[in-house]
Amino acid sequence: MAKDIEVSTAESQFILEALKQNYRLDGRSFEQFRDVKITFGEELGDVLVELGRTKVHCKISSSITEPYEDRPFEGLFFISTESTPMAGPQFESGNNTGEDEVLISRIIEKAVRRSGALDIEGLCIVAGSKCWAVRASVHFLDCDGGFVDASCIAVMTALLHYRKPDITVHGEKIIVHPVDEREPVALGILHIPVCVTSSFFNPVDAEQNIKGEENSEIVLVDATLKEELLREGVLTVTLNKNREVVQVSKAGGLPMDAMTLMECCHRAYDITERITDQILAAVKEDIAKRDKYSAILSSENAR
Amino acid sequence: MNAEISYLDNVDGSCLYNTPHTRVVASATGPVEPKARQELPTQLALELSVRPAAGVATTREVRIQDSVRAVITSILAAYKYPRQLCQLTLQVLQAGESEELFHCLELAACVNSAVFALVDAGVALTALALATTVALAHDGTATAEPSRQQLMDARSVHTVVFRIVDGKPEDILSMDSHGDFSEADILKVLDVAETSAKQLNAQFRETVLARVNIV
């Protein structure tokens, strides 16, 4: 981190005192996720996600390359997340080795790539010699907390929105059809993981938290930057609409008991369900806008 | 062209710059305290990075970065902020041209958005710099702000950066040309570019004025 952002003692006490009295600075309730705004660019797979004042841009690109030798039937999929001073003074350009940066990129990597959200076997063209390499470039534009949640939404929306050029295989030779010649094809998306981050605050002293019987921790969903700076623990749950838990990530911080974890997961599921629907609706609407002729050209009938 | 100034919250100045096909977000922070190795005893140091829309930055982005740096350094009133630093980050959201073949539209958008961001940040400048791209077709017609197809069909492509003093393009800060062209072509291109820069300047002033009036 180039320059740590500091919250003054007066402000931090104000925020914590307000939390104890059930108030958040932006007037949300503790379980409320900020409104997600999804905007598409001119090209396919170009998405800007706004989560409150947090802005994350994701762009998908693809190229044809050789698969890894030990995985001849799979294509390649990369997610690159790089933060620049654009997002805030706490990020340094060309240095993404800070604890926060590494954690953000690893959680996104786990949520999307390692959970198999993208069907990488479907990216194989000729086994062992040619495959698609799909790259998701995530750009952090503005930071007001919730980078993980926003990036995950951005990557998944962009993957759903992207279309790669159609190809024909003749033995070892392949023909890539330009977009105006043949309709480009969508990527195979197996499920849509959504990350929901909860932040923990301790209203009592540390001893009470460790030994005490009561669970008096304050749990906030989708913290803003200021809340993130003051929190004492963080939990990221990644779920999909099929009620599958993709990942639970809690790196240190305030201890919590099993019931709190369950509560967080249940709460996250409701949010996941809503966001998944929003992503699908947004993609569907934009794709329909782009191709005006599909309704006329389609041979689909009511049956 | 349209630009949304103060697009971001965490930096001193920012701008979302849109042309019909290219989109760039620029952010400027400064003057701030530099790291020891960046510090210049008598001047403002400039940290500039250009990030591509897809993938990681390559030599291509460094090339754009160097051109932008040359332009920006010549308009910054660097002597006003000794031992300080200005961070400029330019993120291309949409290239609007085939990235393997061209970089001219991005270069022009990067220069213009950087100037917008600096103005928004309130960093002292000695003049404005505005860039415009001109494509020269095989039949000799010059088009300012070419489309993707016009770029592909062009015989030569030029990005010209003017220094704007007292609302008029005064001299050329940088000219980046690719392809086949003669001296007469260059003069024609400069003519078209100047007209385009004047228009751009009018729009620029309008945008900045609208912003100042809100505050």
Interface residues (C-beta under 8 A of the other chain):
Chain A: A2 K3 G41 E42 E43 D46 L48 R53 K55 H57 K59 I60 S61 S80 E82 T84 P85 M86 A87 G88 P89 S93 G94 R135 S137 H139 L141 D142 C143 D144
Chain B: L8 D9 N10 V11 S14 H21 R23 V25 S27 T29 V32 E33 K35 E47 S49 R51 P52 A53 A54 G55 V56 Q87 T89 Q91 L93 Q94
